[in-house]
């Protein structure tokens, strides 16, 4: 077995064990979107006056509309929480030890991304199963189409978390940054309301939503759950992943960036 694969399996196993021992993290990942789905959906539907959401060919209820956005929410929170562990690893010194591995730095960070992404996908499918029991089901083929969309969106959000964690030197500072990033990204996206509805109230906010990479990740998942491809969303999500990933690799370079500054 090659050293590259051994590294990937070791990091995935470490993250899986960490996740298993943090059961409250799994429960929180499910309770949060379920509260939005069951409690807040009725209020948002009444406020927006929406029973069906154009321009999709298959008309859906508002509850069905927000399910992809809530899947994105799960991955957004998981990406930030997964990166939080990197800040802890850096404070304890284990991060510097991992970066001294003979394997390329980008591969080490990708292994971390892959592990976090796999965990987020398990959480998403658990949420979709509960939503199905609640009566909100998608076409069966949509659950298969959603897998690659969830992989790309999870990698993109995980790379964003890695980029942010590379700029933060203390664990206690990361929580504030998480809230500063998570809530604007979530609310200023199409997770809860369509872009055309936002444009009716404010062109400026609509432009911000259109520039939000999380919007494209959500739309990629939304169309995939209806067994459809969204080429524009796919392109922009992939570009965002590449940009965030390149920034994270640069930020975790021991020769420069935060790791070097901490060593002085």
Order of alpha helices (4+ residues) and beta strands (2+ residues): alpha-alpha-alpha-alpha-alpha-alpha-alpha-alpha-alpha-alpha-alpha-alpha-alpha
